[in-house]
Amino acid sequence: MKKIEAIIKPFKLDEVKEALTELGNFGITISEVKGFGRQKGHTELYRGAEYVIDFLPKIKMEIVVEDEMVEKVVKAISESARTGKVGDGKIFIIPVEDAVRIRTEERGNAAL
């Protein structure tokens, strides 16, 4: 099993969710986060004063899938989240040792 963490632009969430839904039925956890990479922040003007916004709003998606699904999920996220501009995001793939469904105590792939 692998955990896929994707940091994407907020307005791309619906497109990414639709692309993932076409691949099958698996759980997705979404968090609203803030951060920056190469995109850095930007300056804005508010009531005549200029201020810097260092951390930009992003969406963090967490998905745990069977090993066979990893490349399909990564491709779906990458293609649907891409704008071609700086700040499109990142995808991280992390090994998962085990998973347990609390309700039934199923383990491993059966728990997904």
For each residue, the residues with C-beta under 8 A, 3 or more apart:
1: 64 65 66 67 95 96 98 99 108 109 112
2: 64 65 67 70 93 94 95 96
3: 62 63 64 93 94 95 96
4: 61 62 63 64 65 70 73 74 77 91 92 93 94
5: 60 61 62 91 92 94
6: 16 60 61 63 77 81 89 90 91 92
7: 33 35 58 59 60 61 89 90 91
8: 12 13 16 58 59 61 77 81 88 89
9: 12 58 59 81 83 87 88 89
10: 13 32 57 58 59
11:
12: 8 9 15 16 59 80 81 83
13: 8 10 16 17 30 59
14: 17 18
15: 12 18 19 80 81
16: 6 8 12 13 19 20 61 76 77 80 81
17: 13 14 20 21 28
18: 14 15 21 22 80
19: 15 16 22 23 76 77 79 80
20: 16 17 23 26 28 63 73 76 77
21: 17 18 25
22: 18 19 76
23: 19 20 26 69 72 73 76
24: 69
25: 21
26: 20 23 63 64 65 69 112
27: 63 64 112
28: 17 20 61 62 63
29: 61 62 63
30: 13 59 60 61 62
31: 59 60 62
32: 10 57 58 59 60
33: 7 57 58 59 60
34: 55 56 57 58
35: 7 55 56 58
36: 39 40 41 54 55 56
37: 40 87 90
38: 86 87
39: 36 56 86 87
40: 36 37 54
41: 36 52 53 54 55 56
42: 52 53 56
43: 50 51 52 53
44: 50 51 53
45: 48 49 50
46: 49 51
47:
48: 45
49: 45 46
50: 43 44 45
51: 43 44 46
52: 41 42 43
53: 41 42 43 44 56
54: 36 40 41
55: 34 35 36 41
56: 34 35 36 39 41 42 53 87
57: 10 32 33 34
58: 7 8 9 10 32 33 34 35 89
59: 7 8 9 10 12 13 30 31 32 33
60: 5 6 7 30 31 32 33
61: 4 5 6 7 8 16 28 29 30 77
62: 3 4 5 28 29 30 31
63: 3 4 6 20 26 27 28 29 73
64: 1 2 3 4 26 27 96 99 112
65: 1 2 4 26 69 70 73 112
66: 1 69 109 112
67: 1 2 70
68:
69: 23 24 26 65 66 72 73
70: 2 4 65 67 73 74 93
71: 74 75
72: 23 69 75 76
73: 4 20 23 63 65 69 70 76 77
74: 4 70 71 77 78 91 93
75: 71 72 78 79
76: 16 19 20 22 23 72 73 79 80
77: 4 6 8 16 19 20 61 73 74 80 81 91
78: 74 75 81 82 91
79: 19 75 76 82
80: 12 15 16 18 19 76 77
81: 6 8 9 12 15 16 77 78 88 89
82: 78 79 88
83: 9 12 88
84: 88
85: 88
86: 38 39
87: 9 37 38 39 56
88: 8 9 81 82 83 84 85
89: 6 7 8 9 58 81
90: 6 7 37
91: 4 5 6 7 74 77 78
92: 4 5 6
93: 2 3 4 70 74
94: 2 3 4 5
95: 1 2 3
96: 1 2 3 64 99
97:
98: 1 107 108
99: 1 64 96 107 108 109 111 112
100: 105 106 107 111
101: 104 105 106 107 110 111
102: 105
103:
104: 101
105: 100 101 102
106: 100 101 110 111
107: 98 99 100 101 110 111
108: 1 98 99 111
109: 1 66 99 112
110: 101 106 107
111: 99 100 101 106 107 108
112: 1 26 27 64 65 66 99 109
